[in-house]
Amino acid sequence: MTGGFWSRARHHVGFQVGAVLLALFVGTALVSLAWTPYPVDALQMRAKLLPPSASHWLGTDHLGRDVLSRIMVGAQTSITVGLLAVSIGLSIGIVLGTWAAARGGWVDEALSRTSDLIFAFPAVLIAILVTSVLGASAQNAILAIAIFNVPVFARVSRGAALSLWSRDFVRAATAMGQGPLGITRRHVLPNIASVLIVQATIQFAVAILAEAGLSYLGLGAQPPVPSWGRMLRDAQTYIFQAPGLALWPGLAIAMAVLGLNMLGDGLRDLLDPRLRLMRVG
């Protein structure tokens, strides 16, 4: 099965482009752990707002800091916030969604109505509300983004699990005396894993975008931690004097989100047998 997946993946252009962009995104963050051209907080007021050159490939900002170094370390912030927020949302959402599918009744109804209530508000609005109440920090940004991810994963896992509870192999397991927890662990979760992987990839992109938005508003990662959103905020004052200050972090956000979305769409095509049959047909 794994061999078949990679064989199909080699012919899926969207998946390949997304994988390359994601590898570039993660690779930049990993390299920045060990090396950056300059210290990210090295102030050089005499070298402020320099254009790209051999010594500063992407130029310097209004405080003389190297833009490339801050872009590289900013990738760490985006990955950390995105991974933690999606992991928390995924873990809690799976538990709630599969529990609702297994129990039904008032549990299922309560989850559905709560999800509808949260979805009535935009994700960024919820994040702004949470960070405004708890304070501006990367930790609170993670919590805020995770809160919106919980009902997303709960609804996806509930819908996928419900379609399995009516299948013959689940009914057979029930007839053999297996309880809801055992059936969920042995039969439901393995069969909905591909759906959750695809959704997690897409939500990772949403989390990166939300983190950048919160940082732009001053509600995300705080100085001296570099953040692409904060770099955009600092660049708006110098947009005509040094447009590159806004171009590079904006391009980094766009490429990271585009790569994850293309990877998620590619995974959906490759892992969903119904989509594969439709394409063949």
N, C-alpha and C positions, 0 to 999 in steps of 0.2 A: 504493500500500500504506500509505504514511504517512497519507494522507487517510482511508483506511478505518479505520485504528487510532484516530485522533482522533474519528472519527464514532462508533465504538463506545464510546470512553472517555467521551463526553459522556452516555451512558446507563448508565454503570456507577457506581452510588452509592458502593460501597466504594473504588473507585479514586479518585474525586473527593475523598472525605473524607480518604483517605490522602495525596493530593497536597497538600491544604490544610494538614494537620497538618505534613507535611514542609516545606512552604514557610514555615510559621510557625517551625519549628525552625531551619531554615537562615537565615531572615531575621533571627531574634533573634541568632544568632551573628555575622552580617555587621554588623548595627547596632552590636553591642558592640565591634567592631574600631575604630570611630570615636567611639562615644559610649556612656557609661553614666551614670545619674543621679548617682552618686558614685564616687570611686575605690574599687576592690574591696577594698583593704586599709586604707582610712581608718578608724582606730580612734577611737571616740567613746564612752568608757566611761560618760559621763553620759547617753548616749542608748541604752543597751543594752536589749534585749528590749522595744522599743517595738512596739505593735500597728500595723497598717496605718493610714496617715494620708495627708494631702495631701503631706507632705514625704517620707515613706517609704511608697510604695504597698503594699509587702509587709511592712513593718516592718523591724526591725533584729535582729541576732543577739546572742549573749552578749558580744560584744566591741564592739557598737555599729556593726557594719558593715551597710551597706544590703543587704538580702536580694535585692531585684530586680536590683541590679548584679551580684551574685555568681551569680544564676541565669542572667543573660544571658551572662556570661563562661564559666560552666560549660558552656554549650552548645558553646563553642569546643573545650573539652577533649573532650567526648563525640564531636564530629564528627571531630576530629583523630585520636583513638585509633581510632574506628570505621573511618574511611576508610583509614588506614595498615594496620591489622590485616587488613581485608578485602582490600585491594589486594595485600598480600604473600601472603596465603593463596590468593587467586584466581590470581595469576601462577604460583606454584609448583604449585598444584593442577592447573591446566590443562595444564601441561607434563607432569606425572606421569601424569595421567589419559589424555590423548590418546596419550602414548607407550605406556602399557600396552595401550590399545585397539588400537594399530597393531601392536605386537610380539606380544602374547599370550604364551603359554607361561609361563616362570618369572617374567618381568617382571610380567605381569598377576597371577599368583598372589602374588608378594611384595607388590605394592601392596595387594591385597585383604586379606591377613593383617595387614599393618601398620595398615591403616585399622581393621580389627576390633579390634586391640589398643588403639588410641587411643580408639576409641569405647566401650571397656569402662569408661572413666573419665569422670566428668562434666567438662564444659568448665571449670567454675569450679575444680574440684579440680586439674586440670592447670595452670590459671593460677596458683593459690595455690602449687603446687609450684615452678613456674618462678620466680615473683617471690620466693619464700622463699630459693631458692638464689642467684639473681642479685642480689637486693636490691630494695627498694621504690622504684619510679620509674615515670613515665609511659612511658618507653622500654621498660622490661622488661615492663610491662603490655601494650604493643603486641605485643611478641615473643610473650608467653604466649598472647594471644588468637589471633595469627596461626598459631601452631603447631597449635591445634585446627582452624582454618579450612582448613588445607592438605588433610587427608584428606577433609573435607566436599566441597570443590571437586574434588578428585581423583576421588572416587567418582561425583559427578554428571557430570563431563565424561567419565569412562570409560564410564558407562552410556549416555549420549547418543551418544557416538562409536561404541560397539559396534553400536548399532542402525543406524548409517549404513554401516558397513563391509560389510554384506551387501546394500546397495542396488545397483541396476543401474548408476547413474551412477558410483559409486565403482569397481565392477568394470570398467566401461568405461575409466575413467582408468587403472586398473592395467594393463589390456590395452594401452593406448597407451604404456606405459612410464614412467608417472609413479611416483616413489618414495613411500614412506610420508610423508616430510616434506612433499613437495609436495602430496600428496592432503590431508593434515591441514590445511595452510595454505589451500588453495584451495577445498576442498569440505567438510571436516568442521567447522572452526571457524565459518565463516559460518552453518552450519545448526544449530549448538548455541548460538549467541550468545544467543538469547532465553531459553533454559533457564538459562544462566549469569547473565544479568541478573536474572532473578527470584530465583535463589538468593542472589546478592550482596545484593539488597535485604533479604532475610530475615536473612542473616548480619550485616548492618549493625545490625539491631535487636538481635541476640544479642550483638554486640560492645559496644553501648552498655550493655546490661544487665550484661555481664561487667565492664566498666570501672567501673560504679557499685558492683558488689559488691566488687571489689578495693579501690577507694577507701574504701569503708565499713570494710573490714578493715585499712586503713592500708597497703595494698600497691600502690596505684595512684599517681596524681598526688600529689605531695607539696606541702605549703604552701611558698610563698604561692599556688600555682596553685589557683584555685577548681575544685571538682569536686562534682557533685550527690551522689555517694556519700559523700564526706567531710562534706558539709553535713548529710546524714541522720545520720551518726555523731555529729557535734557536737550535733545537735538532741535526741538521745535523753535527755540529762541534763535537758533543759528541756521534756520532752514535755507535762507537765501545766501548767507555768507559761506556756509559749508554744508551743502546738501547731502554730502556723503555720510554725515553723522546720522541722518535718518534713513538713508538708503540701505546701509549695510545691516543694521539690526532688523529693519523691515524685511529685507530679502532673506535673512536667516529664519525669521518666523514663517515667512511664506513657504520656503523650501522644506522646512521641517513639517509643517502642517500638510503641505501637498504630498510629501513622501509618505507620511503615515496614512493619509486618505487613499492614495493610490495602492498602497500595500494592503489596506483593509479591503478595498474593492477587489483586488486581485485574489486575496484569500477567500473572499466570499464566492468568487467564481470557481476557484479551485477546490474548495471544500464542500460546496453545496452540490450534491449529485443532480438535483433538479435543474439547476442552472447549466450544468454541463450537458445534460440531455437536450435542453432547449437550444443550446448553441450548436450541438451536433445536428439537431433536427432542422 
